[in-house]
C-alpha cells in the first residue's frame, strides 16, 4: 500500500514554458540574468564548465547534461534555492537533483585543492596596494591576512552545544588566509563554532603543515588581536582602538599605537572584504541547510574555490569591482570568529623581537602619517 502510494500515484510534474536545459541556455544568453542566477558571467561559466569536465570528473548522463548540472548547482548555492525548488524549476526528480548536486560539489571541491593556494609560494613580489605611500616601505614584507569567520550550520541536537559560539547560534569556525588580491590561499572548515581561533590555527599548522603557506623569513601576515604577536604574524596593539569604524566616526588617530592600528586595520580588512564577497555571492553560506556536517564543510570550501576561480579569470566582476574601487568598502557585515578575551592560555606569550619590530614600524608609521596629513 505504501509502495503504491509513493511510486504508483505520483503527482504529474508541472510543465513550465521551458525545460531546465532550455532555461539554462536562455539565462546564459542574457548577461544580467546570467550573473543574477549563476553569480558569474557567461564566459566564466563556460570556462568553469570546461575545466570541471576536463580535469575534475564532471560529466553528462543520458538524461542530464553537465551544463545543466553545473547551472543547477550554482543556482542552488548562489540564490540560494532548496533542492525542492530545483526539482520544480528543472523538472527533475528530487533524487536526480540531489545526485547531480553531489556530483558537481565533488568536482568543485577537488578544484579547491588547486586554486586555494598562493600564486607565488615564495612571495617574492610586493603587492601594488602596499606601494601606497601610507604603507610603504614599512609594510612591504606583508603577504596577506589571516582570520576566521562563522558560517551558520545545522547540526544534530547532540552536537548543538559544541557548535554554539558566543554569537548564540550553531556555526562552523572557518579559518582562512588571503592575499591582497582577495584570493583565499588557505582554508580549513569543519571546526565547531565554540572553538577559539588559535586552536583552529594551531591545528591547521600541525595537521596541514605541508600545505599551509608559511611566511618566509622576514615576511609576515596581518592578524587581529585574537592571535599573538610572533614571527611571521603581526598583530595590532591590544587595548587601543583598532577597527576602521572607530576611526571613521571619531577623531583621527593619535600616537604611534593608534596610527599603527589604523594602518594595520586598513590593510587587514582585505580578508573581511573577501569574506563579505564570498557570502554575498554564495548566499547559501548565510544559512546552510541540514546536510551532513562533512557536506556542509565541502560546500564552504567549494564556494571559496569558486570565489578564487572568478577572481583569477582576468575579467571584471561587479561584486569584486566595488571592492577594487573603494578599499574600505564592505560588501556585507561579516561575523568574525576571533575571541581575544578569556583566551590568554591559548594565545601564549608574545615574541619580544616581534614586539620590537612592531614598535619600529609604529614609529615610522606615525612619522609618515603626520607628514602626509600636513601635506
Helices and strands as residue ranges (DSSP letters): H 2-3, I 4-8, H 20-28, H 31-38, H 42-55, H 66-79, H 83-90, H 94-115, G 128-131, E 142-152, G 157-159, H 160-163, E 171-178, E 184-192, H 197-207, E 220-222, E 233-234, H 244-248, H 255-281, G 283-286, H 293-311, H 318-325, H 344-347, H 352-374
